Structures are given as C-alpha cells and as structure tokens.
Amino acid sequence: MKWLDIPPVWLLAAIALAWAQSVYLPLGLSFGGAIADFLGGILVGGGLVLMALAFVEMRKHRTTIVPHRDASTMVQSGIFSRSRNPIYLGDLLVLAGLILRFDAVLALPLIPLFLWLIEKRFVIPEENRLRVKFRADFARYCQKTRRWI
C-alpha cells in the first residue's frame, strides 16, 4: 500500500473532489467564466512546466524522483535554484488551476489542505533525509533557496 502514498495519488484525489463538488454541489457559485478558465489554464500549464523542468533536472543528476527514497545527489541547479520543491509547487498550481477551470468555488479550501498534507507527508521527511545525508551542503542550500518560492 505504500505505493499509494505518493503525491500524484493525493493530487488526483483532490482533483476528483474538486470536480465532484463542481458537478454535484455547485450551489450557483462561480468564479466568472472565461477569465477563470484562462487563469486556470495558465496555472495548470505553469504547474506542468515546473514539474517537467524538475524531472529533467533530477534525471540529469541521476537521482530519484520517488518521495520515499533517498536521493543519491542533492540537486541545486536549474529550477531547484529557485525552489526546493518545484514538483510539489507544480502540483499545487495544477490543483488551483483545475479548481478554477471546474468552477469549483467550494473546493478552494482543498488548496491549503493539499499544501499542508504534502508538506507534512513528503516535504518535511524528504528534507530531513537530505539534512542527514548532505549536512552542511543542505544547510547552505536552505539558506539560499526558499522551500516554495
């Protein structure tokens, strides 16, 4: 069951909840049509670009992208010079964008809930593993690069 405890599964669950809210419980609430669709598309596209940039950078350094595994290398270049967690940030942008696209106003609380869940389940444990393995290098990296943006 541990293979189910990965960020894409949590993201898909949050997306499914947002979609279900928009279809089954809209309550006449709306973000405003075309502008919300456009902004949602921008967020989804931006999130996918962030994820792709991070995947490419991690592959270039031949380290794992699986959250529960130990990294062989601490990636600090490319998109990782701007954010320590670009994939999770991309997940968050995709979720926010789809909430806008689905017109799922009541699903907005999923965004901070998803952020909290990802941070507690994945970000903090990953950072702790990196802190133990790379010690001073990781401390310097944390000083110069923010966790999110």
Salt bridges, closest charged atoms under 4 A:
ASP5 OD2 - HIS68 NE2 3.66
ASP5 OD2 - ARG121 NH2 1.88
GLU57 OE2 - LYS60 NZ 3.47
GLU57 OE2 - HIS61 NE2 3.36
ASP70 OD1 - ARG129 NE 3.39
GLU119 OE2 - ARG147 NH1 3.39
GLU127 OE2 - ARG84 NH2 2.99
GLU127 OE1 - ARG147 NH2 2.60
ASP137 OD1 - ARG140 NH2 2.39
